Amino acid sequence: MESTEGIGEKWKQIDLDLDDYTNYNDEIKQLCDRCSGVRSTGPCSGKEKGKCCCNPNGLPSPLCVYYSPRIMGLLNGEKTEFDTAREHWTALDPEGEAEAEKIADENRKYFDEVLAKHPEWGAFFTRIQHLEVGDKIGEGAQAEIFAISSSPRIVDVREEVELVAKVWKAGVSLKHLERQWPPQVMSQLSQETKEYPFTNIYGGIFIREGEFKNRFAFVMKRYVCDLRTYIDQHQMLEMLHKKNHGPPLKHIQAVYEVMLEVAIDLEILHEAGVVHRDIKASNVLKGDDETYLSPGSFLIDYECSVGVVGTRFWRAPEILEQLQKGVCGCDMVFTKKADIYSFGMMCYEVVTGCIPFEGHPHNDYSIVISGERPPLPDDMNSELRSMIVECWHQEPLSRPNASTLREKLYTLYGG
């Protein structure tokens, strides 16, 4: 992923004209917009009565609910964009990683003789005939994302779209990788009648030459960026240009809309029998529109969820308890209700711009297991707050299901 000096070119390309949809009062532009004179109640979490706890230069105090050590590190030049991205990389089953040996010939043979000839999934692996990998545009724990430098020939797909290749890192065993694919997902991807969120994946291909020789890739539709990147960019631009900070989305309708779209995708996955295991803002793609996150924001990274054990403090307490006891990923009980908890943490990202428990030691799970949750803004919509808190319930069975979330958010969005 590209490093950033101040704000990189990629950030400038999707910069928003904030003045088009945000009304600022010049007199209070230097203060946090949640603890300024605009609101008599509901300040950021450190405000004394009648005072702002934040700095007069527009930067948040560590007591502010919108304070992010990651963003401050970027502003101060102490971190690069790559550094902050690693903080929300997916955690994998350590035993699974050890099994992924560098056996290129075996991978090629497995692709040709097993996957391409699979009685149900074979069309998915033969749909794309040729691929030229271009510039690297992103990276995760298992794979790297590259632009596709020329349009591949895709059998039975007439739609013209810009594509990317999600290329698995060298040394990953294709046989092991297949074990991460939920059969329900592969069945959907093999059908021409697939529905969202399955429609953004066009096929799988084995790269046979060039720099990425003997590596497997999924070919996907390219989007502007992921939601986490969007939030980081917005927060940076807000502090640098507006000398202000606060929620990443100023319009509550935009908040409801992106949450609703992810809830719809989660409901579809759950109805198909797929547990995502790793819901977070960086696994939500931003739509094509330059002003709002929608239309087209939807959940990704469901295609390799088996064996994934989630990400840091997006994980539910029952998952962290199992990790604390040393349960390996293959034996871990990971339910749809764990996805609901993670959905609540994604909502926290959308509302505050922060990631869960920033700065807390990554291997100290007691903070979540004991029942503590990140702080939410005092003046947020009470129904939205209640929904997020329900998602965070310590008892899995007390959390709502994806259908209920979709219904609540549809009501909020429509209202």
HUQUIDA-V473213 format. One record per residue. N is the residue number from 1. RES is the residue in one small letter. PHI is phi in whole degrees, 0 to 359 (none if undefined). OMEGA is omega as a letter, one per 20 degrees, with the letter a starting at -180 (999 if undefined). BURIAL is I if it has 9 or more other ideal C-beta (glycine too) atoms within 8 Angstrom, else O. Layout:
N:RES:PHI:OMEGA:BURIAL / N:RES:PHI:OMEGA:BURIAL
This chain:
1:m:none:a:I / 2:e:293:r:O / 3:s:280:a:O / 4:t:230:r:I / 5:e:255:a:O / 6:g:67:r:O / 7:i:236:a:I / 8:g:288:a:I / 9:e:300:r:O / 10:k:299:r:O / 11:w:294:a:I / 12:k:296:a:O / 13:q:295:a:O / 14:i:248:r:I / 15:d:302:r:I / 16:l:259:r:I / 17:d:276:a:O / 18:l:299:a:I / 19:d:294:a:O / 20:d:292:a:O / 21:y:222:r:O / 22:t:230:r:O / 23:n:263:r:O / 24:y:251:r:O / 25:n:260:a:O / 26:d:302:a:O / 27:e:290:a:O / 28:i:245:a:I / 29:k:297:a:I / 30:q:281:a:O / 31:l:253:r:I / 32:c:300:a:I / 33:d:286:r:I / 34:r:252:r:I / 35:c:225:r:I / 36:s:266:a:I / 37:g:291:a:O / 38:v:295:a:O / 39:r:241:r:I / 40:s:275:r:O / 41:t:228:r:O / 42:g:73:r:O / 43:p:282:r:I / 44:c:294:a:I / 45:s:292:a:I / 46:g:248:a:I / 47:k:284:r:I / 48:e:275:a:O / 49:k:302:r:O / 50:g:80:a:O / 51:k:231:r:O / 52:c:260:a:I / 53:c:280:a:I / 54:c:272:a:I / 55:n:279:a:O / 56:p:290:r:O / 57:n:269:r:O / 58:g:91:a:I / 59:l:269:a:I / 60:p:284:r:I / 61:s:284:r:I / 62:p:301:r:O / 63:l:276:a:O / 64:c:283:a:I / 65:v:295:a:I / 66:y:261:a:I / 67:y:285:r:I / 68:s:232:r:I / 69:p:303:r:O / 70:r:296:a:I / 71:i:294:r:I / 72:m:296:r:I / 73:g:296:r:I / 74:l:293:a:I / 75:l:298:a:I / 76:n:276:a:O / 77:g:76:a:O / 78:e:276:a:O / 79:k:226:r:I / 80:t:259:r:O / 81:e:300:r:I / 82:f:295:r:I / 83:d:301:a:I / 84:t:289:r:I / 85:a:295:a:I / 86:r:299:a:O / 87:e:290:r:I / 88:h:235:r:I / 89:w:288:r:I / 90:t:293:r:I / 91:a:271:a:I / 92:l:249:r:I / 93:d:294:a:I / 94:p:304:r:O / 95:e:295:r:I / 96:g:296:a:I / 97:e:296:a:O / 98:a:295:a:O / 99:e:284:a:O / 100:a:282:a:I / 101:e:274:a:O / 102:k:276:a:O / 103:i:235:a:O / 104:a:297:a:O / 105:d:298:r:O / 106:e:294:r:I / 107:n:297:a:I / 108:r:297:a:I / 109:k:295:a:O / 110:y:293:r:I / 111:f:296:a:I / 112:d:290:a:I / 113:e:264:a:O / 114:v:245:a:O / 115:l:289:a:I / 116:a:295:a:I / 117:k:254:a:O / 118:h:299:a:I / 119:p:299:a:O / 120:e:252:a:O / 121:w:262:a:I / 122:g:307:a:I / 123:a:298:r:O / 124:f:296:a:I / 125:f:267:r:I / 126:t:245:a:I / 127:r:293:a:I / 128:i:255:a:I / 129:q:264:a:O / 130:h:206:a:O / 131:l:211:r:I / 132:e:244:a:I / 133:v:278:a:I / 134:g:254:a:O / 135:d:286:r:O / 136:k:284:a:O / 137:i:236:r:I / 138:g:185:a:O / 139:e:204:r:I / 140:g:230:a:I / 141:a:294:a:O / 142:q:258:a:I / 143:a:218:r:I / 144:e:242:a:I / 145:i:253:a:I / 146:f:234:r:I / 147:a:292:r:I / 148:i:259:a:I / 149:s:284:r:O / 150:s:218:a:O / 151:s:292:r:O / 152:p:287:r:I / 153:r:276:a:O / 154:i:246:a:I / 155:v:292:r:O / 156:d:68:r:O / 157:v:237:a:O / 158:r:266:a:O / 159:e:292:r:O / 160:e:265:a:O / 161:v:222:r:O / 162:e:277:a:O / 163:l:240:r:I / 164:v:229:r:I / 165:a:245:r:I / 166:k:267:a:I / 167:v:261:a:I / 168:w:288:a:I / 169:k:293:a:I / 170:a:302:r:O / 171:g:96:r:O / 172:v:280:r:I / 173:s:284:r:I / 174:l:296:r:I / 175:k:298:r:I / 176:h:291:a:I / 177:l:300:a:I / 178:e:301:a:O / 179:r:291:r:I / 180:q:273:a:I / 181:w:273:r:I / 182:p:298:a:I / 183:p:305:a:O / 184:q:296:r:I / 185:v:293:a:I / 186:m:296:r:I / 187:s:297:r:I / 188:q:295:a:I / 189:l:294:a:I / 190:s:277:a:I / 191:q:263:r:O / 192:e:286:a:O / 193:t:264:a:O / 194:k:301:a:O / 195:e:242:r:O / 196:y:303:j:O / 197:p:271:a:I / 198:f:282:a:I / 199:t:287:a:O / 200:n:275:r:I / 201:i:256:a:I / 202:y:264:a:I / 203:g:172:r:I / 204:g:242:a:I / 205:i:217:r:I / 206:f:257:a:I / 207:i:278:a:I / 208:r:254:a:O / 209:e:207:r:O / 210:g:83:a:O / 211:e:299:a:O / 212:f:252:a:I / 213:k:304:r:I / 214:n:67:r:I / 215:r:241:a:I / 216:f:271:r:I / 217:a:216:r:I / 218:f:266:r:I / 219:v:255:a:I / 220:m:226:r:I / 221:k:290:a:I / 222:r:271:r:O / 223:y:238:a:I / 224:v:302:r:O / 225:c:187:r:I / 226:d:268:a:I / 227:l:297:r:I / 228:r:295:r:I / 229:t:297:r:I / 230:y:302:a:I / 231:i:298:a:I / 232:d:300:a:I / 233:q:297:a:I / 234:h:298:a:I / 235:q:296:r:I / 236:m:296:a:I / 237:l:297:r:I / 238:e:299:a:I / 239:m:287:a:I / 240:l:285:a:I / 241:h:263:a:O / 242:k:260:a:I / 243:k:53:a:O / 244:n:212:r:I / 245:h:209:a:I / 246:g:156:a:I / 247:p:293:a:I / 248:p:291:r:I / 249:l:244:a:I / 250:k:280:a:O / 251:h:266:a:O / 252:i:298:r:O / 253:q:296:r:O / 254:a:293:r:I / 255:v:297:r:I / 256:y:299:a:I / 257:e:294:a:I / 258:v:292:r:I / 259:m:296:r:I / 260:l:297:a:I / 261:e:296:r:I / 262:v:291:r:I / 263:a:298:r:I / 264:i:297:r:I / 265:d:296:r:I / 266:l:295:r:I / 267:e:298:r:I / 268:i:297:r:I / 269:l:300:a:I / 270:h:295:r:I / 271:e:294:r:O / 272:a:276:r:I / 273:g:85:a:O / 274:v:257:r:I / 275:v:264:a:I / 276:h:290:r:I / 277:r:78:a:I / 278:d:207:r:I / 279:i:279:r:I / 280:k:194:a:I / 281:a:298:a:I / 282:s:287:r:I / 283:n:255:r:I / 284:v:238:a:I / 285:l:273:r:I / 286:k:275:r:I / 287:g:293:a:I / 288:d:282:a:O / 289:d:291:a:I / 290:e:274:a:O / 291:t:260:r:O / 292:y:240:a:O / 293:l:286:a:I / 294:s:239:j:I / 295:p:281:r:O / 296:g:103:r:I / 297:s:282:r:I / 298:f:205:a:I / 299:l:284:r:I / 300:i:232:r:I / 301:d:68:r:I / 302:y:276:a:I / 303:e:284:a:I / 304:c:227:a:I / 305:s:269:a:I / 306:v:290:a:O / 307:g:94:r:I / 308:v:284:a:I / 309:v:244:r:I / 310:g:83:a:I / 311:t:228:r:I / 312:r:34:a:I / 313:f:266:r:I / 314:w:281:a:I / 315:r:281:a:I / 316:a:291:a:I / 317:p:303:a:I / 318:e:292:r:I / 319:i:285:r:I / 320:l:295:r:I / 321:e:297:r:I / 322:q:293:r:I / 323:l:296:r:I / 324:q:297:r:O / 325:k:275:r:O / 326:g:84:r:O / 327:v:291:a:O / 328:c:280:a:I / 329:g:302:a:I / 330:c:292:a:O / 331:d:256:a:O / 332:m:285:r:I / 333:v:272:a:O / 334:f:235:a:I / 335:t:256:r:O / 336:k:299:r:I / 337:k:293:r:I / 338:a:292:r:I / 339:d:299:a:I / 340:i:296:r:I / 341:y:301:a:I / 342:s:296:r:I / 343:f:301:r:I / 344:g:300:r:I / 345:m:291:r:I / 346:m:296:r:I / 347:c:299:r:I / 348:y:301:r:I / 349:e:299:a:I / 350:v:294:a:I / 351:v:282:a:I / 352:t:251:a:I / 353:g:86:a:I / 354:c:264:r:I / 355:i:260:a:I / 356:p:300:r:I / 357:f:52:r:I / 358:e:301:r:I / 359:g:86:r:O / 360:h:280:r:O / 361:p:307:a:O / 362:h:294:a:O / 363:n:260:r:O / 364:d:260:a:O / 365:y:278:a:I / 366:s:298:a:O / 367:i:299:r:I / 368:v:273:a:I / 369:i:299:r:I / 370:s:282:r:O / 371:g:107:a:O / 372:e:284:r:O / 373:r:226:r:O / 374:p:295:a:I / 375:p:283:r:O / 376:l:255:r:I / 377:p:302:a:I / 378:d:294:a:I / 379:d:260:r:O / 380:m:286:r:I / 381:n:307:a:O / 382:s:295:r:O / 383:e:290:r:O / 384:l:293:r:I / 385:r:302:a:I / 386:s:300:r:O / 387:m:297:a:I / 388:i:295:r:I / 389:v:298:r:I / 390:e:296:r:I / 391:c:298:a:I / 392:w:272:a:I / 393:h:304:a:I / 394:q:297:a:O / 395:e:269:a:O / 396:p:307:a:I / 397:l:292:r:O / 398:s:272:r:O / 399:r:277:r:I / 400:p:290:r:I / 401:n:262:a:I / 402:a:296:r:I / 403:s:296:r:O / 404:t:295:r:O / 405:l:299:r:I / 406:r:300:a:I / 407:e:295:a:O / 408:k:295:a:I / 409:l:290:r:I / 410:y:296:r:I / 411:t:295:r:O / 412:l:297:a:I / 413:y:293:a:I / 414:g:286:a:O / 415:g:278:999:O
